C-alpha cells in the first residue's frame, strides 16, 4: 500500500479502520502509513477528541464499542462468524489431552469445542451450558458433569449460587472461556454480572485458562470484567487479527493459537 503522509487523509483512513475493526494499534498503524508512532498517537488523540475512538493501551477502540450495553440474542450469536467459530472450536479441542478435566464455559464458540472433543472416557467435561450438555450427551464414553443452578433462557445457561458452589473444592486442568469483549487494557468482559462471577470461580478452579473468541470481540468492552488479559494462559482465535495480536501476546505473556 502507498505510504499516506497527508494528515487529513490518514486520519480519515484510521477512522474507517477503527470503525471496521473495533480497535487499532499504534505500532501497526505506524508501519502501515510509514510515519512515527508519535504521529499516530496524535492522530488517535484527534479522533478521541472527535468522539470517534477512545484511547486504549497501545492503540484506540471504537467509541461505540466501549461499554457495549446490549447483549445480542442467542439466535444472532449462533448465526454470526459460523466458519471462524468452527475452526476455533476444532483447534481448541486438540488442546484437550487424555486424562484431562476441563470446563466449557457457556457460549457459541465453546459449543463448537464440544462438537470436536474426542469421545474418550478418560476425559471429564464440566459445563453450565444446556446446548453444550446436549452435544456432549450424544458422545457415549465422555464423562460429563453439569453445573446446575437457575436457567437463564436468554443464552440457555445456568447461573447463581448453586452453580458457583458446584465449583467449590474442584480443580480442573483447563478452562475454555468464551468472551463478549476482549480489550488489551480493559480485559476480558461480559454483559451479564452473574456470568462474570461464575467465570471468576471457573478461573480459580483451573490450572490453565484458555480464552476462545473470534476477531469480532476484539476492542469491545462490556460492563463486567472477568479478568485481565495478562491472566490468561492461551488465546485461540481466527486469523483476521493475528498481526495485531502477536506483539500483545508477547507483552502480556499468553500463547496465541490461530485457527
C-alpha positions in Angstrom: 0.0 0.0 0.0 1.2 3.5 -0.8 2.5 5.5 2.1 0.0 8.1 3.3 1.6 11.1 4.8 -1.2 13.6 4.3 -2.6 14.1 7.8 -6.3 14.6 6.9 -6.3 11.6 4.5 -4.5 9.4 7.0 -6.9 10.3 9.8 -9.9 9.5 7.6 -8.4 6.2 6.8 -7.7 5.4 10.5 -11.2 6.5 11.4 -12.5 4.0 8.8 -10.3 1.2 10.2 -11.3 1.7 13.8 -15.0 1.6 12.9 -14.5 -1.6 10.8 -12.2 -3.5 13.1 -13.3 -2.1 16.5 -9.8 -1.3 17.6 -6.4 -0.3 16.1 -2.8 -0.5 17.4 -0.2 2.3 17.2 2.7 0.0 16.0 0.6 -1.5 13.2 -0.6 1.9 12.0 2.8 3.5 12.1 4.1 0.7 9.8 1.1 0.9 7.6 1.4 4.6 6.9 5.2 5.0 7.2 5.1 7.6 10.0 6.3 7.7 13.5 4.4 6.2 16.5 4.2 9.7 18.0 2.4 10.9 14.8 -0.1 8.1 15.1 -0.7 8.9 18.8 -1.5 12.5 17.8 -3.9 11.1 15.2 -5.6 8.9 17.8 -5.8 11.8 20.2 -7.5 13.8 17.5 -10.0 11.0 16.8 -10.7 10.7 20.6 -11.5 14.5 20.7 -13.9 14.0 17.8 -15.7 11.1 19.7 -14.7 8.6 17.0 -12.4 6.5 19.2 -11.2 6.1 22.8 -7.6 5.7 23.6 -6.5 2.3 25.0 -3.2 0.7 25.8 -1.1 0.7 22.6 -3.9 2.0 20.4 -7.5 3.0 20.3 -11.0 1.5 20.5 -14.1 2.5 18.5 -16.2 4.8 20.7 -19.3 2.7 20.2 -17.5 -0.5 21.2 -16.9 0.7 24.8 -19.4 -0.3 27.4 -21.4 -2.3 25.0 -24.7 -2.4 26.9 -26.9 -4.7 24.9 -26.4 -8.4 24.6 -27.3 -9.9 21.2 -30.0 -12.6 21.2 -28.7 -16.1 21.1 -30.0 -16.6 17.6 -27.9 -13.7 16.4 -24.8 -15.2 18.1 -25.4 -18.6 16.6 -25.7 -17.1 13.1 -22.6 -14.9 13.3 -19.0 -15.8 12.3 -20.0 -19.5 11.9 -16.9 -20.6 10.0 -14.5 -18.8 12.3 -16.1 -20.4 15.4 -16.0 -23.9 13.9 -12.2 -23.5 13.1 -11.6 -22.1 16.6 -13.5 -25.0 18.2 -11.7 -27.6 16.2 -8.3 -26.2 17.1 -9.2 -25.7 20.8 -10.4 -29.3 21.0 -7.0 -30.6 20.0 -5.6 -29.0 23.2 -7.6 -31.5 25.3 -5.5 -34.5 26.2 -6.4 -37.9 27.5 -7.0 -37.8 31.3 -7.9 -34.1 31.3 -10.6 -32.5 33.3 -12.0 -29.4 31.5 -14.6 -26.7 31.9 -16.5 -25.5 28.9 -17.9 -22.0 29.6 -21.3 -21.2 28.0 -21.3 -19.7 24.5 -21.5 -20.5 20.8 -17.7 -20.8 20.4 -17.3 -23.2 23.3 -20.2 -25.1 21.8 -18.0 -25.8 18.8 -15.3 -27.3 21.1 -18.0 -29.7 22.4 -18.7 -30.9 18.8 -15.0 -31.6 18.2 -14.0 -33.2 21.5 -12.8 -36.8 21.3 -15.2 -39.4 22.8 -12.7 -40.6 25.4 -13.8 -42.0 28.8 -10.6 -40.6 30.4 -11.8 -37.0 29.7 -14.2 -35.2 32.1 -16.0 -32.1 30.9 -17.9 -29.7 33.2 -20.3 -27.1 31.8 -23.1 -24.8 32.7 -24.4 -24.6 29.1 -27.6 -26.5 28.2 -26.7 -26.7 24.5 -23.2 -27.9 25.2 -24.7 -30.6 27.5 -26.9 -31.8 24.7 -24.0 -32.2 22.3 -21.8 -33.9 24.9 -24.7 -36.3 25.9 -24.5 -37.8 22.4 -20.9 -39.0 23.0 -21.1 -42.4 24.5 -17.9 -42.5 26.6 -17.0 -38.9 27.6 -17.6 -38.2 31.3 -19.9 -35.2 31.6 -20.7 -33.1 34.7 -23.5 -30.5 34.6 -23.1 -27.4 36.8 -26.7 -26.8 37.9 -28.4 -23.6 39.0 -31.0 -21.2 37.7 -31.6 -21.4 33.9 -31.1 -18.2 32.0 -33.2 -18.7 28.9 -31.6 -15.8 27.0 -28.5 -17.9 26.5 -29.5 -21.4 27.6 -27.1 -21.5 30.5 -27.2 -21.9 34.3 -26.0 -19.3 36.9 -26.3 -18.4 40.5 -25.1 -19.6 43.9 -25.8 -23.3 43.2 -23.7 -23.1 40.0 -20.9 -21.4 41.8 -20.9 -23.7 44.8 -20.6 -26.7 42.4 -17.1 -25.5 41.7 -16.0 -25.3 45.3 -13.1 -27.6 46.1 -12.8 -28.6 42.4 -9.5 -28.4 40.5 -9.6 -28.8 36.7 -6.8 -28.9 34.1 -8.2 -26.5 31.6 -10.9 -23.8 31.3 -12.1 -22.8 27.8 -13.5 -19.3 28.4 -15.8 -17.6 25.9 -16.0 -13.8 25.9 -18.2 -10.9 25.0 -15.4 -8.4 24.9 -11.6 -8.7 24.7 -9.6 -5.5 25.1 -5.9 -5.3 26.0 -6.4 -2.5 28.5 -9.8 -3.2 30.0 -9.5 -7.0 29.9 -12.0 -9.8 29.2 -15.6 -8.7 29.8 -19.2 -9.9 29.6 -22.7 -8.3 29.6 -24.1 -10.3 32.5 -22.9 -9.9 36.0 -23.7 -13.5 37.3 -21.8 -14.8 34.3 -18.7 -12.7 35.3 -19.0 -14.0 38.9 -19.2 -17.6 37.8 -16.4 -17.2 35.3 -14.1 -15.9 38.0 -14.8 -19.1 40.0 -14.0 -21.2 36.9 -10.7 -19.3 36.5 -9.7 -20.0 40.1 -10.5 -23.7 39.7 -8.4 -24.1 36.5 -4.7 -24.8 36.1 -4.8 -23.4 32.5 -7.1 -20.7 31.3 -7.8 -20.7 27.5 -9.8 -17.8 26.0 -11.6 -18.6 22.8 -13.1 -15.9 20.6 -13.4 -14.8 17.0 -11.9 -11.4 16.0 -15.2 -9.5 16.2 -14.9 -9.4 20.0 -11.5 -7.6 20.0 -11.7 -4.0 21.1 -15.2 -4.5 22.6 -15.7 -3.7 26.3 -18.7 -4.8 28.2 -19.8 -3.7 31.7 -18.5 -6.6 33.8 -14.8 -7.6 33.9 -13.9 -11.3 34.2 -10.2 -11.0 34.3 -7.2 -9.1 32.9 -5.7 -10.2 29.6 -2.3 -10.9 31.3 -4.1 -13.5 33.5 -5.0 -15.9 30.6 -2.5 -18.6 29.5 -3.7 -19.1 25.9 -5.9 -17.4 23.3 -7.4 -19.3 20.4 -8.8 -17.1 17.7 -9.1 -16.8 13.9 -6.5 -15.2 11.6 -8.2 -11.9 11.0 -6.3 -10.0 13.7 -3.3 -12.2 14.1 -0.8 -9.5 13.1 -2.1 -7.1 15.8 -2.2 -9.8 18.5 1.3 -11.2 18.2 3.1 -8.3 19.9 0.3 -8.2 22.5 0.7 -11.9 23.2 4.4 -11.4 23.9 3.8 -8.3 26.0 1.1 -9.9 28.1 2.6 -13.3 28.3 -0.1 -15.5 26.7 0.3 -18.1 23.9 -1.5 -17.3 20.7 -3.1 -20.0 18.6 -4.5 -19.1 15.2 -7.3 -21.2 13.6 
